[in-house]
Amino acid sequence: MAEPTLYDLEQDSRIESLESLITAEYQPPAGAQYSYPVASQGITQDQWQQMNLHTGDGVIISDGSEFPFDLTGHTTDSETNQRNTLILRVSRNTGKNEAALAGFYFRQTEDIELPFPPVTTTTVYHVTVTYDPRKFKTEPLRIEVWAGEPPRAHGQKHLLLKTVQRNPSQLLSQSTIETYRHHVAPTIVATSEDRLPNADDVLYGTLGVTRNRTSSGSAIPGTGQIYESRGIHGWHNLLIGDVVNVTPVHTNTASAIKAQHVIGGMHISGRMNVGSNTLRTGNTIARLPSTHAVSQGTWRDTVYTTQGVRAVSVSGRDISFLLDDLQGWIDVNTFVPASYL
C-alpha cells in the first residue's frame, strides 16, 4: 500500500475533527438529574419526544377545517368496489394533513389508497395514525388500517381518524364510514370577547378564554367565558348559546319569551299575553325552535299568571298549559335540565 500523501493526511485531520458530530446518537449526561436542551449540545429522540408531549395528541387543523384526513371512494362506486380500496385525501386548501402523537409530528402530502378487503363476518376497520415504539428511530408515526381493535401489546398509541364497517357480502361502497379525527389546539387568554384575535388567525379548535370581569380592581368570579375557534365560522361560546325567540301559537298573542342553552340545560324566560284567547287544559301556547327541542320525556314546571300559579309542560318543541282555563298574562322562568334535551 502506498504511503499517504500530504493531501490524505490533511483530509484525515479534517475528518477527525468532525467525528463528534456524526456519531450515531448523542449521549445524554450521566447522573441522577440533568436538564436540556443545553447550548451547543445535541438531543436524543427520546428527549425530543419528551419535549413535545405537552403539545397533545390529535389532528392539527391549519386550514379552517377543510376536511383533513377525508376518507372517500374512488371516482365511481364500481372502481371502489373493484379495487376494495378507499382514498385518504389531503386537505383541499393546504394539500396536506398533519397530526401530533406521542411527541412526534406526522405529515401526509399526497392522497393515499388504503385497502378494506371483503369480510366473512362483520368487521370494523380502524384507520389510524399509529405510533410504534419499535420504529422509534426510523418511522415513529404512520397511517395504518386495522381489522378490528388496533394493537397495543408493544406500546403502540393510536390517533383514530375513521372507522369503516364492512358486512359479509356487502360492497365497499355500501359500508358505513364514521369520523373521529379529534384535533388538538392551544388555549389563549384575552381580556374580553372583542379582544380575541380573528378566528382564522389561530388553529381550528383553539380555545379562547376571556378573564373574569373586574369591579373596583377585584375579579368577579364566574363572569369569564370560553370560546372555540371555528375558522371561517368565527368564535363560538362553549358555555352559553344565543338567545332565541319562542314563537306564540295564537296569532294575536304578544310574547317576549326567550330560550337559551347554558351549561347544564336550557333557560326559558319571559312574559306572554294571550289577549282575548282562552287557554284550555293541554293547549300549546308557544313553540320552541327545533334546535331547542326537549327530546327526552316531558319537563313540567309552574308559572305565574293573571290567575295565580299554574303549571306548564315542555315536550318536543311545544310549551303547553296545564290545568284550568286562562286569559291574561303568563310569566315563564324555568330551567330545563340537560337530561331532557
C-alpha positions in Angstrom: 0.0 0.0 0.0 1.3 3.4 -0.9 2.2 5.9 1.7 -0.4 8.6 2.4 0.1 11.9 0.6 0.0 15.3 2.3 -3.5 15.7 0.9 -4.6 12.4 2.5 -3.2 13.4 5.9 -4.9 16.8 5.7 -8.2 15.2 4.9 -7.8 12.7 7.8 -7.3 15.6 10.3 -10.5 17.3 9.0 -12.5 14.1 9.4 -11.2 13.5 12.9 -12.5 17.0 13.9 -15.9 16.1 12.6 -16.2 12.6 14.2 -18.0 14.0 17.3 -20.7 15.4 15.0 -21.5 12.2 13.1 -21.9 9.7 15.9 -25.0 7.5 15.7 -26.7 9.3 18.6 -26.0 12.0 21.1 -25.4 10.5 24.6 -27.1 12.5 27.4 -25.2 13.3 30.6 -24.9 10.7 33.3 -26.1 11.3 36.8 -29.2 11.5 39.0 -30.5 14.6 37.2 -29.9 16.9 34.3 -31.8 19.4 32.1 -31.9 20.0 28.4 -31.5 21.4 25.8 -28.1 22.9 26.5 -26.3 25.3 24.2 -24.1 23.6 21.6 -25.2 20.1 22.7 -27.5 17.7 20.8 -30.6 16.0 22.0 -31.8 12.4 21.6 -35.1 11.3 20.0 -36.2 10.3 23.5 -35.5 13.9 24.7 -37.2 15.4 21.7 -40.3 13.2 22.3 -40.5 14.3 26.0 -40.1 18.0 25.0 -43.2 17.7 22.7 -45.5 15.6 24.8 -47.2 18.7 26.2 -48.5 19.7 22.7 -51.1 16.9 23.0 -52.3 14.2 20.6 -54.6 14.9 17.7 -55.0 16.2 14.2 -53.6 19.7 13.5 -56.1 21.7 11.5 -54.4 24.7 10.0 -56.7 25.4 7.1 -60.1 26.4 8.6 -61.4 22.8 8.8 -61.5 21.9 5.1 -61.8 18.2 5.6 -58.4 17.0 6.8 -57.9 13.2 6.6 -61.1 12.8 4.4 -61.8 9.2 3.5 -63.7 8.8 0.3 -64.3 6.4 -2.5 -62.9 6.5 -6.0 -64.5 8.5 -8.8 -67.1 5.8 -9.3 -68.6 3.1 -7.0 -67.7 0.4 -9.5 -64.0 1.3 -9.2 -64.2 1.5 -5.4 -65.9 -2.0 -5.3 -63.5 -3.5 -7.9 -60.4 -2.3 -6.0 -61.8 -2.7 -2.5 -59.9 0.5 -1.5 -60.8 4.0 -0.3 -58.7 7.2 -0.7 -57.4 9.1 2.4 -57.3 12.5 0.9 -55.2 15.5 1.9 -56.9 18.8 2.9 -58.5 20.7 0.0 -56.9 24.0 1.0 -53.4 23.2 2.0 -52.7 19.9 0.2 -51.5 18.2 3.4 -52.7 16.5 6.5 -50.9 17.0 9.8 -51.1 15.4 13.3 -49.2 15.1 16.5 -48.9 11.9 18.6 -46.7 10.7 21.4 -44.4 13.8 21.0 -43.8 13.3 17.3 -45.3 15.0 14.2 -46.9 13.5 11.1 -47.5 14.9 7.7 -49.3 13.5 4.7 -48.6 15.3 1.4 -50.4 13.1 -1.1 -53.7 11.1 -1.3 -53.1 7.5 -0.1 -55.1 4.5 -1.3 -56.0 2.2 1.6 -57.2 -1.4 1.4 -60.5 -2.6 3.0 -60.9 -6.3 1.8 -64.2 -8.2 1.9 -65.0 -10.0 5.1 -66.8 -13.2 6.2 -68.0 -11.7 9.5 -68.9 -8.1 10.4 -65.6 -6.2 10.7 -64.9 -2.7 11.8 -61.7 -1.4 10.2 -59.9 1.4 12.1 -57.9 4.0 10.2 -55.3 5.5 12.4 -52.1 7.5 12.7 -50.1 5.0 14.8 -47.1 5.5 17.0 -45.0 2.3 17.2 -42.0 2.5 19.6 -40.3 -0.3 17.8 -39.9 2.1 14.8 -38.8 4.9 17.1 -35.7 5.8 15.2 -37.0 5.4 11.6 -40.7 6.0 11.2 -42.4 6.6 14.6 -45.7 7.7 13.0 -47.5 6.1 10.1 -51.0 5.7 8.6 -52.4 2.2 9.3 -55.6 0.2 8.7 -56.5 -2.4 11.3 -59.2 -5.0 11.0 -60.7 -4.8 14.5 -59.2 -3.0 17.5 -55.7 -1.6 16.9 -53.0 -3.5 18.7 -51.3 -2.1 21.8 -49.2 -5.0 23.0 -45.9 -3.3 22.1 -46.7 0.1 23.5 -48.4 1.4 20.3 -50.6 4.5 20.5 -53.3 5.3 18.0 -54.9 8.5 16.8 -58.3 7.2 15.4 -59.2 9.0 12.2 -62.0 6.9 10.7 -63.8 3.6 11.1 -65.2 1.6 8.2 -67.7 -1.2 9.0 -68.0 -3.9 6.4 -70.5 -6.7 6.5 -70.4 -10.1 4.7 -71.5 -10.0 1.0 -71.5 -6.1 1.2 -69.9 -3.9 -1.4 -67.4 -1.5 -0.1 -69.4 1.5 -1.4 -72.2 0.4 0.9 -70.1 0.3 4.0 -70.6 2.7 6.9 -67.8 5.3 7.5 -67.6 7.1 10.8 -65.4 10.1 11.5 -63.5 10.5 14.8 -60.4 12.6 13.9 -60.2 14.6 17.2 -58.0 17.7 16.8 -55.5 19.4 19.1 -55.2 23.1 19.5 -53.8 25.6 22.1 -55.6 27.8 24.7 -55.2 31.6 24.5 -56.4 34.2 27.1 -58.0 37.6 26.3 -59.4 40.3 28.5 -62.8 40.2 26.7 -64.5 38.7 23.7 -63.8 41.6 21.5 -60.1 41.3 22.3 -59.9 37.8 20.8 -58.0 37.5 17.5 -59.6 36.8 14.2 -60.7 33.1 14.4 -58.9 32.5 11.0 -55.6 33.6 12.5 -55.4 30.7 15.0 -55.6 26.9 14.8 -59.1 25.5 14.3 -60.4 24.4 17.7 -58.3 26.9 19.7 -59.9 27.8 23.0 -60.2 31.5 23.8 -60.6 32.1 27.5 -61.9 35.6 28.5 -61.0 36.7 32.0 -63.5 37.4 34.8 -64.7 41.0 34.8 -63.5 43.2 37.5 -65.1 45.7 39.8 -63.1 48.2 41.9 -59.9 46.2 41.0 -61.3 42.8 42.1 -62.2 39.9 39.8 -65.9 38.9 39.8 -65.7 35.0 39.8 -67.9 33.3 37.2 -68.0 36.1 34.7 -65.4 34.8 32.3 -66.3 32.8 29.2 -64.7 30.1 26.9 -64.9 30.3 23.2 -63.9 27.9 20.4 -62.4 29.0 17.1 -64.3 27.6 14.2 -62.2 29.1 11.4 -64.3 30.9 8.9 -67.3 30.5 11.2 -65.8 32.7 13.9 -65.7 32.1 17.6 -68.4 30.1 19.3 -69.2 30.3 23.0 -69.0 26.9 24.7 -70.8 27.9 27.9 -73.9 29.7 26.7 -75.8 29.7 23.5 -77.5 32.5 21.5 -80.8 33.9 22.9 -83.6 32.7 20.6 -87.3 33.7 20.3 -90.1 31.3 21.4 -92.9 31.6 18.9 -96.5 32.0 20.3 -99.1 29.7 18.7 -102.0 32.2 18.7 -101.6 35.0 16.1 -102.9 37.8 18.4 -100.7 36.8 21.3 -97.9 39.1 22.5 -94.8 37.2 23.6 -91.4 38.2 24.8 -90.4 34.6 25.9 -86.8 33.7 25.1 -84.8 30.5 25.3 -81.1 30.0 25.7 -78.8 26.9 26.0 -76.5 27.2 29.1 -74.2 24.9 31.0 -76.4 22.1 32.4 -79.5 22.7 30.3 -81.8 25.4 28.8 -83.2 28.5 30.3 -86.7 29.7 29.2 -88.0 33.0 30.5 -90.2 36.0 29.6 -93.9 37.1 29.5 -96.7 36.2 27.2 -100.1 38.0 27.0 -102.7 35.7 25.5 -105.1 38.6 24.8 -108.6 37.5 24.1 -107.6 33.9 23.6 -108.7 31.4 26.3 -106.1 28.8 27.1 -107.6 25.4 27.7 -106.0 22.5 29.5 -103.4 20.9 27.3 -103.3 23.8 24.8 -99.9 24.5 23.2 -99.2 28.1 23.9 -95.8 28.6 22.4 -93.3 26.6 20.2 -89.5 26.4 20.7 -87.1 26.4 17.7 -86.1 22.9 16.5 -82.6 23.4 17.9 -84.0 23.8 21.4 -86.5 20.9 21.5 -86.9 18.7 24.6 -86.2 15.3 23.2 -86.2 13.2 26.4 -89.6 13.0 28.1 -91.6 15.9 29.3 -90.5 18.7 31.6 -93.1 20.2 33.9 -92.9 23.4 36.0 -95.0 26.1 37.5 -95.5 29.7 36.1 -97.1 32.8 37.4 -100.2 34.0 35.6 -103.1 36.5 36.0 -104.9 33.9 38.0 -102.0 32.8 40.2 -99.6 29.9 40.0 -100.3 27.4 37.2 -98.5 24.5 35.6 -96.9 24.1 32.1 -95.2 21.3 30.3 -92.4 21.4 27.8 -92.3 18.4 25.4 -90.6 18.4 22.0 -90.9 21.9 20.7 -94.3 22.6 22.5 -94.8 24.6 25.7 -98.3 23.6 26.9 -100.7 25.0 29.5 -101.9 22.5 32.2 -105.0 22.8 34.3 -107.7 25.5 34.3 -108.6 27.9 31.6 -106.8 31.2 31.4 -106.9 34.6 29.9 -104.4 37.3 30.5 -100.6 37.1 31.0 -98.1 34.3 31.8 -94.7 34.8 33.3 -92.3 31.9 32.4 -89.0 31.4 34.2 -87.9 27.7 34.1 -84.7 25.8 33.7 -84.9 22.5 31.7 -82.0 20.1 32.8 -79.7 18.8 30.1 -81.0 15.3 30.7 -84.3 16.3 29.0 -82.6 17.8 25.9 
